[in-house]
Amino acid sequence: MNGEQKISVVINTYNAEQHLSKVLEAVKDFDEIVVCDMESTDNTVKIAKDFGCRIVIFPKANHTCCEPARQFAIQSASYQWVLVVDADEIVTPELRSSLYQEISRPDCPSGFFIPRKNMFMNMFVRDFHYDYQLRFIPRDATEWPPIIHSIPKVQGRVEKLKVGNGAYLLHLMDETMHEYIEKMNLYTDNETEKKKQKNYGVWALIWRPLWRFFKKYFMDGSFRMGTRGFIRALMAAFYQFVLVAKIIEKRYRD
């Protein structure tokens, strides 16, 4: 792997025209850009063509998330090193430089978790800790489960990329509260299936939301965001309450 010094950027898309031009502009200096589109009906494919991207199509069918298309997209890359970027994430120039430096090391690991900055209520989150995503991976030694929010399985050693000098992803998605609640319903439905064997009761309805609020507000640093940070921590707690309630509900219905 260390002999391969080129990087393919892979972007999964579906009706992603909102931020796509900015995203593609930020990765134009990589060796290849592959856009894996799930039959968009907006200008996504046109924008990708204008930037000279290689476009592959994955049928949308009844899929509600991009994970089922991840493996196909990665395997469509020409080069062994693959940087997976979402259609609302900006790769900073410092991150690009860091990745090329890393793959030139003789002891380079098999993959990297990349730090990411997220937005909430039109403000980049000011947590003490970055949101790390396993996105720099080997094409031929990665398996991406077709489950929402899944983490790719990489053969070999993976490390966190060192934070410094602006080397991170900038996540431009800034959901409204309405969108946040809609997605929370979708995500908790998926999590309920994975955790349906959990024997949660009243205590879990209390301690899981309380712990998540404490972690998000104090340990992660959301208190530094003022009112927005308080709302963010409350929503994280509410997510846990809804998840546990759905798991309990499923047990009663089954």
Disulfide bonds with the S-S distance in Angstrom:
none
